[in-house]
Amino acid sequence: MGLSVRKSVRVGPFRFNLSNSGIGVSAGIKGLRVGTGPRGNYIHMGLGGLNYRHTLSSTRPAPTIAPSRPVRPSSTALEPQSATHEALQEIDSGEIGLMVDSSSQALIEELNDKRKRLRLWPFALALTVGAFLLGSNKQLEPWLLNSVLITGGLLTTATYYWDLLRKTTVMLYDIEPEFAANVEQMHAAFEAVRGCQSTWHLQAQGKVLDRKYHAGASHLVTRRSVSLTFKTPPYVRTNIATPSIPVGRQTLYFFPDKVLVFEANGVGAVSYKNLRVDISTTNFIEDGAVPKDSQVVSTTWKFVNKKGGPDRRFKNNRQLPVVRYEEVQFSSDTGLLERIQMSCVGRTAGLARAIAGIAKVKNQS
């Protein structure tokens, strides 16, 4: 897909507009809108020709810086240690609060602060329902009960949009032409990786102790099928498409200047200059369906003897394909460690080059 940068984004009835003079905010309905200054509830990010601007007025607390051949069906969960393999070790990132650099600190504080804010509209709704029930019990006139419902409905609606505005961070990118090519390259490379028929997040792995019970594999892994999408993080509005990769309890969002890491307990960030992308191929013993875009390099048996042939002691000992897959590991010194596996080989190199290109631009800025 081509790079598309919009000049405005919506947060409920509010529209944030990007112009040469700054950020404008307007609100209203079709045919009637009221606008305000360049001040508003937003964060304007920067890289090279992009400038970081912070005009949010909320009070924030001080920051606390705190080559194998696996075999495993994608639907199987973690197992306890057995006599045939070692205990499986999770492939997982570290503490989300440590994933931050100096250039991202203000943004991460704002995102985490807003995620903690209490939503008020359920209280307004409960107050409306309570007032209506109380009025019904006291047998108030119908027009009074209708007035309670109308007033309460308007209050709940207004509170809902107020909550949405309080909890949402707007990130507007004004990308200069010379940098747009780098971002477009990353988006195109991500789109190519999305084209793989199957993608998995690798969750854990462990060394095999007795290969005859595991089709001759040297390691076991657990994995889960995931979908790569262009998706906006929760309570974030931005004017540019955002590649995202779900990796277990976390999701990686590839913005033009950094990777934001979202999980239920908070948000972290990894700059592209600190992001390591390591690519490898693996011969995977597949006991599920073989994706159409993958290459079968050999076959083995579910239970093998010392010579690699079928172990005749086991009934229904079926033959399994050995498939060549590609794996990419995202890591950083701040604790990021996630690995995904693709059914097609050769596409993630373009994504790694694009990320390296963005990191190079940032180092020069």
Salt bridges, closest charged atoms under 4 A:
GLU79 OE2 - ARG72 NH2 3.02
GLU79 OE1 - HIS85 NE2 3.16
ASP92 OD2 - ARG249 NE 3.24
GLU109 OE1 - ARG60 NE 3.40
GLU110 OE1 - ARG60 NH1 3.11
GLU110 OE2 - LYS114 NZ 3.76
ASP113 OD2 - ARG117 NH2 3.11
ASP163 OD1 - ARG166 NH1 3.14
ASP174 OD1 - LYS7 NZ 3.92
GLU191 OE1 - ARG194 NH1 3.32
ASP257 OD2 - LYS258 NZ 2.98
GLU263 OE1 - ARG249 NH1 2.49
GLU286 OE1 - ARG223 NH2 2.84
ASP311 OD2 - ARG313 NH2 2.89
ASP333 OD1 - ARG276 NH1 2.81
GLU338 OE1 - HIS201 NE2 2.93
